[in-house]
């Protein structure tokens, strides 16, 4: 076989993160020849620096919290004698390695040719991969180059005193104190982790509440839970200055009242968002360009195809409403692969993609927030049920809530119509959100959910009870509590 034949393929995917490798696997399963170009390790940020290692560390943090709860609430006189940081890191890295080997094995078994090297576009159907030459894609090219942490102007990360979310887990040891800048999901998770591990934590967010893109009640309940754990939550506050110290950092924060507060900590963790990676991709060579935010916008959302026919985009390169979440990029990869195989496609329904924060307490949401529903002119009915209103919620003792937003009028004169959004705060809600995802996606009404029995005693029972109340069948809660309940 000539080199020209070897370098001609049906589909060429640039980037081996969740969006890229899911595209490659599905396209190969549909009988297409696929080349996947990755300059680092397949699996991308999620596997190697984000989702997987951070959740491994958060599980370890949950175990530490459990020991504290056992001692303080349940009379189990247990203590954490010490933390073997190298052992914890070794377990985390072993889990990442196993997952990475699994992805590599799946790609190999599917017949995907993985090429290690930096790729750049040279035309609408051609790509040059460093060290491997120029490739031609007969059916199309998929851009899946991901994102990197956003840094503030004049603030450089040194990997020790100032770290980004990508390298926070790999900084040396655990700090005794940390300032986390950014109250989105990533910042909240890292604040929660460090507090579990014994650090003094200050969480600084410029918006008026944590998780500013989520429902207002979610941010309020989350802040309450974090404060209860001893985290100093500073919302409506901005970082105005930093000074590097020999063994830490001095941060100056402006409060909502305009006061300047100075906070010294061993580490400043910057988690103020992520930006798409297009460096070196040479979009112009293929007739493309990024927008002012760095995104590559699709011209056709139902195919995720750009204005250049045959070039598709998945993952963090996509602008909103794509949420930049790993599980959303899986769906995007499947859509693009099926499109390139000639199958009819249907746009990803981002309204039904769940959003989860793996802090303690956790948050999980799907669908519209109450404010979004009202801003769209929807007449809604809202019910908020505290998890502590159920026996299992009392057992866990972490507070939290279930909030349901539904159309005000349902079928056949029912008091509530289609469910528009569900928002959860509390222990294990990351696992509980799946039911609500189906409820929202299938336009179910509270009466539909109320017809099904939830196990007792469980946390998910609170979800069932919240819907029963909206359906007029409340058992322990007889009247919907709108606007959030304590």
C-alpha positions as CSV (number, residue, x, y, z in Angstrom):
1,X,0.0,0.0,0.0
2,X,1.4,3.4,-1.0
3,X,1.8,6.2,1.6
4,X,-0.9,8.1,-0.4
5,X,-3.4,5.3,0.2
6,X,-2.4,5.1,3.9
7,X,-3.0,8.8,4.3
8,X,-6.5,8.7,2.7
9,X,-9.4,8.0,5.0
10,X,-13.1,8.5,5.3
11,X,-13.1,10.6,8.5
12,X,-10.2,12.5,10.2
13,X,-10.8,13.5,13.8
14,X,-8.5,16.2,15.3
15,X,-8.4,15.7,19.0
16,X,-8.8,12.6,21.1
17,X,-10.9,13.9,24.1
18,X,-14.4,12.7,24.8
19,X,-15.9,14.4,21.7
20,X,-13.2,13.2,19.4
21,X,-12.8,9.6,20.5
22,X,-16.6,9.1,20.7
23,X,-16.9,10.3,17.1
24,X,-14.1,8.0,16.0
25,X,-15.6,4.9,17.8
26,X,-19.1,5.5,16.4
27,X,-17.9,6.2,12.9
28,X,-15.7,3.1,12.8
29,X,-18.7,1.0,14.1
30,X,-20.7,2.3,11.1
31,X,-18.1,1.0,8.7
32,X,-16.1,4.1,8.1
33,X,-12.3,4.3,8.0
34,X,-11.2,6.7,10.7
35,X,-7.9,8.4,11.6
36,X,-7.7,10.1,15.0
37,X,-5.0,12.7,15.5
38,X,-4.0,13.5,19.1
39,X,-0.9,15.5,20.1
40,X,-1.0,14.2,23.7
41,X,-3.0,11.3,25.2
42,X,-6.4,10.1,24.0
43,X,-9.0,10.8,26.6
44,X,-8.2,14.5,26.7
45,X,-8.7,16.8,29.7
46,X,-11.6,14.9,31.1
47,X,-9.7,11.7,31.5
48,X,-6.3,13.0,32.4
49,X,-6.7,16.4,34.2
50,X,-10.4,16.9,34.8
51,X,-13.5,14.7,35.3
52,X,-11.9,11.3,36.2
53,X,-9.0,12.3,38.4
54,X,-11.0,15.0,40.2
55,X,-13.9,12.7,40.9
56,X,-11.4,10.1,42.2
57,X,-10.0,12.7,44.6
58,X,-13.5,13.8,45.6
59,X,-14.4,10.2,46.5
60,X,-11.4,10.1,48.8
61,X,-12.6,13.4,50.3
62,X,-16.0,11.8,50.8
63,X,-14.4,9.0,52.8
64,X,-12.7,11.6,55.0
65,X,-16.0,13.4,55.5
66,X,-17.6,10.1,56.4
67,X,-15.1,9.5,59.2
68,X,-15.8,13.0,60.6
69,X,-19.6,12.4,60.4
70,X,-19.2,9.0,62.1
71,X,-17.4,10.6,65.0
72,X,-19.6,13.7,65.3
73,X,-23.0,12.4,64.7
74,X,-23.0,8.6,65.3
75,X,-20.8,8.0,68.2
76,X,-18.2,6.1,66.2
77,X,-15.0,7.3,67.8
78,X,-12.8,7.2,64.6
79,X,-10.2,9.7,63.5
80,X,-8.0,10.2,60.5
81,X,-4.5,9.6,61.9
82,X,-2.8,10.9,58.8
83,X,-3.1,11.3,55.0
84,X,-0.7,9.3,52.8
85,X,-0.7,11.7,49.9
86,X,1.6,9.6,47.6
87,X,-0.8,6.6,48.2
88,X,-3.8,8.7,47.4
89,X,-2.2,10.0,44.2
90,X,-1.1,6.5,43.2
91,X,-4.7,5.2,43.4
92,X,-5.9,8.2,41.4
93,X,-3.3,7.7,38.7
94,X,-4.0,4.0,38.6
95,X,-7.7,4.7,37.9
96,X,-6.8,7.2,35.2
97,X,-4.3,4.7,33.6
98,X,-7.0,1.9,33.6
99,X,-9.5,4.2,31.9
100,X,-6.9,5.4,29.4
101,X,-5.9,1.9,28.5
102,X,-9.6,1.1,28.0
103,X,-10.0,3.9,25.5
104,X,-6.9,3.0,23.7
105,X,-8.0,-0.6,23.5
106,X,-11.5,0.3,22.3
107,X,-10.0,2.5,19.5
108,X,-7.7,-0.3,18.5
109,X,-10.4,-2.9,18.5
110,X,-12.7,-0.6,16.4
111,X,-10.0,-0.3,13.8
112,X,-9.4,3.4,14.4
113,X,-5.9,4.5,13.4
114,X,-4.5,6.8,16.1
115,X,-1.7,9.1,15.0
116,X,0.3,11.0,17.7
117,X,1.1,14.5,16.6
118,X,-0.1,18.1,16.3
119,X,-2.6,18.5,13.4
120,X,-3.4,21.5,11.4
121,X,-5.8,22.1,8.6
122,X,-4.4,22.6,5.1
123,X,-7.7,22.7,3.2
124,X,-11.4,21.8,3.5
125,X,-10.5,18.1,3.2
126,X,-6.8,17.9,4.1
127,X,-4.9,17.9,7.4
128,X,-1.2,17.8,8.1
129,X,-0.1,15.8,11.1
130,X,3.3,16.5,12.5
131,X,5.7,13.6,11.8
132,X,3.1,11.7,9.7
133,X,2.5,13.9,6.6
134,X,-0.6,15.1,4.9
135,X,-4.0,13.3,5.2
136,X,-7.1,13.5,3.0
137,X,-10.5,12.9,4.4
138,X,-13.1,11.8,1.8
139,X,-16.2,12.3,3.9
140,X,-15.2,14.9,6.4
141,X,-13.0,16.4,9.2
142,X,-14.1,16.7,12.8
143,X,-12.6,19.4,15.0
144,X,-12.4,18.3,18.6
145,X,-9.5,20.2,20.1
146,X,-11.1,20.9,23.4
147,X,-10.3,23.8,25.8
148,X,-7.8,25.1,28.4
149,X,-8.3,27.0,31.7
150,X,-8.8,30.7,31.4
151,X,-6.3,32.9,33.2
152,X,-6.7,36.4,34.4
153,X,-4.6,39.1,32.8
154,X,-1.3,39.6,34.6
155,X,-1.8,36.4,36.7
156,X,0.5,33.6,35.7
157,X,0.3,30.1,37.1
158,X,3.5,28.6,38.5
159,X,2.1,25.2,39.4
160,X,2.8,25.7,43.2
161,X,1.4,28.9,44.6
162,X,-0.9,29.8,41.7
163,X,-2.5,26.9,39.9
164,X,-5.3,26.3,37.4
165,X,-7.9,23.7,37.5
166,X,-5.9,21.6,35.1
167,X,-2.9,21.4,37.3
168,X,-4.5,21.8,40.8
169,X,-4.6,18.0,41.4
170,X,-0.9,17.7,40.4
171,X,0.5,20.5,42.5
172,X,2.9,19.2,45.2
173,X,1.1,18.0,48.4
174,X,-2.0,19.5,50.0
175,X,-2.0,23.2,51.1
176,X,-3.1,24.2,54.6
177,X,-5.0,27.1,53.1
178,X,-6.3,28.0,49.6
179,X,-8.2,30.7,47.9
180,X,-10.4,29.4,45.1
181,X,-11.2,32.0,42.5
182,X,-14.4,31.1,40.7
183,X,-17.7,29.8,42.0
184,X,-18.7,27.7,39.1
185,X,-18.8,23.9,39.2
186,X,-15.0,23.5,39.0
187,X,-14.2,26.0,41.6
188,X,-16.9,24.7,44.0
189,X,-15.6,21.1,43.6
190,X,-12.1,22.1,44.4
191,X,-13.2,24.2,47.3
192,X,-15.1,21.2,48.7
193,X,-12.2,18.8,48.1
194,X,-9.6,21.0,49.9
195,X,-11.9,21.6,52.8
196,X,-12.5,17.9,53.3
197,X,-8.8,17.5,53.3
198,X,-8.5,19.9,56.2
199,X,-7.5,23.2,54.4
200,X,-8.9,26.6,55.3
201,X,-10.8,27.6,52.2
202,X,-12.0,30.9,50.8
203,X,-14.2,30.7,47.7
204,X,-14.5,34.0,45.8
205,X,-17.1,34.5,43.1
206,X,-17.8,37.7,41.2
207,X,-21.5,36.9,40.6
208,X,-24.1,37.4,43.4
209,X,-24.4,33.6,43.9
210,X,-22.5,30.4,43.4
211,X,-23.2,28.4,40.2
212,X,-24.6,31.6,38.6
213,X,-25.9,29.7,35.6
214,X,-28.0,27.4,37.8
215,X,-31.3,28.1,39.5
216,X,-31.1,30.7,42.2
217,X,-32.3,28.3,44.9
218,X,-29.5,25.9,43.9
219,X,-26.8,28.5,44.6
220,X,-28.5,29.5,47.8
221,X,-28.7,25.9,49.2
222,X,-25.2,25.1,48.0
223,X,-23.7,28.2,49.7
224,X,-25.5,27.2,52.9
225,X,-24.0,23.7,52.8
226,X,-20.5,24.9,52.1
227,X,-20.6,27.5,54.8
228,X,-21.8,24.9,57.3
229,X,-18.7,23.0,56.4
230,X,-16.5,26.0,57.3
231,X,-15.8,27.3,53.8
232,X,-15.7,31.1,53.6
233,X,-18.0,32.0,50.7
234,X,-17.4,35.4,49.2
235,X,-20.0,36.1,46.4
236,X,-20.3,39.4,44.7
237,X,-16.5,39.8,45.2
238,X,-13.6,40.3,42.8
239,X,-9.9,39.7,43.0
240,X,-8.2,43.1,42.7
241,X,-4.6,42.2,43.3
242,X,-2.2,39.3,44.1
243,X,1.3,39.2,45.6
244,X,3.4,36.1,45.5
245,X,5.0,35.2,48.8
246,X,7.9,32.8,49.3
247,X,5.4,30.2,50.6
248,X,2.1,31.3,49.3
249,X,0.1,34.2,47.9
250,X,-1.5,37.4,49.3
251,X,-4.8,38.1,47.5
252,X,-6.8,41.3,47.7
253,X,-10.5,40.9,47.3
254,X,-13.1,43.7,46.9
255,X,-16.4,42.9,48.7
256,X,-19.9,43.9,47.5
257,X,-19.6,46.9,49.7
258,X,-16.5,48.1,48.0
259,X,-14.2,47.2,50.9
260,X,-10.8,45.7,50.3
261,X,-10.0,42.4,52.1
262,X,-6.6,40.8,52.2
263,X,-6.4,37.0,52.4
264,X,-3.1,35.1,52.7
265,X,-3.1,31.5,51.7
266,X,-0.6,28.8,50.6
267,X,-2.3,28.5,47.2
268,X,-4.5,30.5,44.8
269,X,-6.6,28.2,42.6
270,X,-7.9,29.9,39.5
271,X,-11.2,28.4,38.2
272,X,-12.7,31.2,36.2
273,X,-13.8,29.2,33.2
274,X,-12.2,27.7,30.1
275,X,-11.5,28.9,26.6
276,X,-11.5,26.8,23.3
277,X,-8.2,25.6,21.9
278,X,-7.6,26.5,18.3
279,X,-3.9,27.5,18.5
280,X,-2.0,26.1,15.5
281,X,-5.1,24.6,13.9
282,X,-5.0,27.1,11.0
283,X,-8.7,27.4,10.6
284,X,-8.2,30.0,7.8
285,X,-6.6,27.3,5.6
286,X,-9.9,25.6,5.4
287,X,-12.0,28.7,5.1
288,X,-13.0,28.9,8.7
289,X,-12.6,31.3,11.6
290,X,-13.3,31.4,15.3
291,X,-15.7,34.0,16.8
292,X,-14.6,36.6,19.3
293,X,-14.8,34.1,22.2
294,X,-12.7,31.5,20.3
295,X,-15.6,29.2,19.4
296,X,-16.1,27.6,16.0
297,X,-19.8,27.9,15.4
298,X,-21.7,25.3,13.3
299,X,-23.9,26.6,10.5
300,X,-26.2,23.6,10.9
301,X,-26.9,22.6,14.5
302,X,-28.7,19.4,13.4
303,X,-25.4,18.2,11.9
304,X,-22.9,20.2,13.9
305,X,-21.5,21.1,10.5
306,X,-19.6,24.4,9.9
307,X,-20.1,26.8,7.0
308,X,-17.5,24.7,5.2
309,X,-19.3,21.5,4.1
310,X,-17.7,18.4,5.5
311,X,-16.1,20.0,8.5
312,X,-17.9,19.3,11.8
313,X,-17.3,20.5,15.4
314,X,-17.8,18.8,18.7
315,X,-17.0,19.4,22.3
316,X,-15.6,22.6,23.9
317,X,-15.1,24.3,20.5
318,X,-18.8,24.6,20.2
319,X,-20.5,27.8,21.5
320,X,-23.6,27.7,23.7
321,X,-26.1,26.2,24.0
322,X,-23.5,23.4,24.0
323,X,-22.6,23.2,27.7
324,X,-19.0,22.1,27.3
325,X,-19.6,19.0,29.3
326,X,-18.0,15.6,28.6
327,X,-21.4,13.7,28.4
328,X,-22.7,16.3,26.0
329,X,-19.7,15.9,23.8
330,X,-20.4,12.1,23.7
331,X,-23.8,12.9,22.2
332,X,-22.3,15.4,19.8
333,X,-19.7,12.8,18.7
334,X,-22.4,10.2,18.0
335,X,-24.4,12.8,16.0
336,X,-21.5,13.8,13.8
337,X,-20.4,10.2,13.2
338,X,-23.9,9.2,12.1
339,X,-24.2,12.3,9.9
340,X,-20.9,11.4,8.2
341,X,-22.1,7.9,7.7
342,X,-25.2,9.2,5.9
343,X,-27.7,8.5,8.6
344,X,-30.5,11.0,9.4
345,X,-29.5,13.2,12.4
346,X,-31.3,15.0,15.1
347,X,-29.8,17.9,16.9
348,X,-28.6,17.3,20.5
349,X,-31.3,18.5,22.9
350,X,-29.2,20.5,25.3
351,X,-32.2,21.3,27.4
352,X,-32.2,17.7,28.6
353,X,-28.5,17.4,29.3
354,X,-28.0,17.1,33.1
355,X,-25.6,19.4,34.9
356,X,-23.8,18.1,38.0
357,X,-21.5,19.6,40.6
358,X,-19.7,16.9,42.6
359,X,-19.1,19.0,45.7
360,X,-20.4,18.2,49.2
361,X,-23.3,18.8,49.0
362,X,-23.8,17.9,45.4
363,X,-26.0,19.7,42.9
364,X,-27.7,18.3,39.8
365,X,-30.1,20.0,37.4
366,X,-31.9,19.4,34.1
367,X,-34.1,21.7,32.1
368,X,-35.0,25.4,32.7
369,X,-34.4,27.4,35.8
370,X,-37.3,29.2,37.3
371,X,-36.0,32.5,36.0
372,X,-35.5,31.2,32.5
373,X,-39.0,29.8,32.4
374,X,-40.5,33.1,33.5
375,X,-38.3,35.1,31.2
376,X,-39.6,33.0,28.3
377,X,-43.1,34.0,29.2
378,X,-44.1,30.6,30.6
379,X,-46.8,30.5,33.3
380,X,-45.3,28.2,35.8
381,X,-46.0,26.4,39.1
382,X,-43.1,25.7,41.4
383,X,-42.6,23.3,44.3
384,X,-39.6,23.1,46.5
385,X,-39.3,20.2,49.0
386,X,-36.4,20.1,51.5
387,X,-34.6,16.8,51.6
388,X,-34.8,17.0,55.4
389,X,-38.5,16.5,55.1
390,X,-37.9,12.8,54.3
391,X,-36.5,10.2,56.7
392,X,-33.5,9.4,54.5
393,X,-32.7,13.1,54.2
394,X,-32.6,13.4,58.0
395,X,-30.3,10.4,58.1
396,X,-27.8,12.0,55.8
397,X,-28.1,15.4,57.6
398,X,-26.7,17.5,54.8
399,X,-29.8,19.6,54.0
400,X,-30.6,20.2,50.4
401,X,-33.8,20.3,48.3
402,X,-35.8,19.1,45.3
403,X,-37.2,21.9,43.2
404,X,-39.6,21.2,40.3
405,X,-40.8,23.8,37.8
406,X,-43.8,22.9,35.6
407,X,-46.3,24.5,33.3
408,X,-49.1,25.9,35.4
409,X,-51.8,24.1,33.5
410,X,-51.8,20.4,32.6
411,X,-53.8,18.0,30.5
412,X,-57.4,17.4,31.4
413,X,-57.5,20.3,33.8
414,X,-54.6,19.1,36.0
415,X,-53.0,21.7,38.2
416,X,-49.6,21.3,36.7
417,X,-48.5,20.6,33.1
418,X,-45.2,19.6,31.4
419,X,-42.2,19.6,33.7
420,X,-39.7,22.3,32.5
421,X,-36.9,21.8,35.0
422,X,-35.8,19.9,38.0
423,X,-33.1,21.0,40.4
424,X,-31.5,19.0,43.2
425,X,-29.1,19.8,46.1
426,X,-27.9,17.2,48.5
427,X,-26.0,13.9,48.9
428,X,-25.9,11.6,45.9
429,X,-28.1,13.8,43.7
430,X,-25.6,13.2,40.8
431,X,-27.1,9.7,40.7
432,X,-30.7,10.9,41.3
433,X,-30.9,13.2,38.3
434,X,-31.3,10.5,35.7
435,X,-35.0,10.1,36.5
436,X,-35.7,13.8,36.1
437,X,-33.8,13.8,32.8
438,X,-36.3,11.4,31.4
439,X,-39.2,13.3,32.9
440,X,-38.1,16.6,31.3
441,X,-37.1,14.9,28.0
442,X,-40.5,13.1,27.6
443,X,-42.6,16.2,28.5
444,X,-44.0,14.3,31.4
445,X,-46.4,16.0,33.8
446,X,-46.3,15.7,37.6
447,X,-49.4,13.5,37.5
448,X,-47.5,11.0,35.3
449,X,-44.7,10.8,37.9
450,X,-47.1,10.7,40.8
451,X,-48.6,7.5,39.4
452,X,-45.3,5.6,40.1
453,X,-44.2,4.5,43.6
454,X,-40.8,5.5,44.9
455,X,-39.0,3.3,47.4
456,X,-39.1,4.3,51.1
457,X,-36.9,5.3,52.7
458,X,-34.7,6.8,50.0
459,X,-33.5,10.2,48.9
460,X,-35.3,9.8,45.6
461,X,-38.5,9.5,47.5
462,X,-38.2,13.3,47.9
463,X,-38.4,13.6,44.1
464,X,-41.5,11.5,44.0
465,X,-43.1,13.5,46.9
466,X,-42.4,16.8,45.1
467,X,-44.2,15.7,42.0
468,X,-47.1,14.2,44.0
469,X,-47.7,17.5,45.7
470,X,-47.8,19.3,42.3
471,X,-50.2,16.6,41.1
472,X,-52.6,17.3,44.0
473,X,-51.7,14.0,45.7
474,X,-49.4,15.2,48.4
475,X,-48.8,12.8,51.3
476,X,-46.4,14.5,53.7
477,X,-46.3,17.8,51.8
478,X,-49.8,19.1,51.1
479,X,-49.1,22.4,49.4
480,X,-46.4,23.4,47.0
481,X,-43.8,25.6,48.4
482,X,-42.8,28.1,45.7
483,X,-39.7,30.2,45.7
484,X,-37.5,27.8,47.8
485,X,-37.9,26.3,51.2
486,X,-35.5,25.9,54.0
